[in-house]
Amino acid sequence: YVQWLVEDVKTAYRKLDFSDPVDPMRIVNLQLREQAEAAIKDKVSTMSIDDVLADKQPIIEELTHRLRTVAEGNRESGSTGLGLKIVTVQIK
């Protein structure tokens, strides 16, 4: 579960695809889902099954970091991101 919001409307409008007339957020959600799935797969692939089942926190931390880098950018590298802000990341 990832909760996000548009933080910078101008950047989001330029960088995201809101072209679906029925559900303008559908494509954005799909893009973030793909990023989340990739982050989870990368993290889980380096963990044992017992670790994955015992503690979700390392997965959540990695997922949050990766999504924030994509959505919010990275000030150190100067990337602006997508104009989004990641609010909450949970795994149930």
Residue pairs with C-beta under 8 A, 6 or more apart in sequence:
1 88
1 89
1 90
1 91
1 92
2 32
2 36
2 63
2 67
2 86
2 88
2 89
3 86
3 87
3 88
3 89
4 32
4 67
4 71
4 84
4 85
4 86
4 87
5 84
5 85
5 87
6 12
6 83
6 84
6 85
7 72
7 83
7 84
7 85
8 80
8 83
9 83
10 83
11 80
11 81
11 82
11 83
12 82
12 83
12 84
13 83
14 83
15 82
15 83
16 27
16 28
16 31
16 82
16 83
17 27
17 28
17 31
18 24
18 25
18 27
18 28
19 27
20 26
20 27
28 84
32 67
32 70
32 71
32 84
35 66
35 67
35 70
36 63
36 66
36 67
38 66
39 62
39 63
39 66
39 67
40 59
40 62
40 63
42 62
43 58
43 59
43 62
43 63
44 52
44 59
47 58
47 59
51 58
52 59
56 91
59 91
60 89
60 90
60 91
63 89
63 91
64 86
64 89
67 86
67 89
68 86
69 79
69 81
70 81
70 82
71 81
71 82
71 84
71 85
71 86
72 81
72 82
72 84
72 85
72 86
73 79
73 80
73 81
73 82
74 81
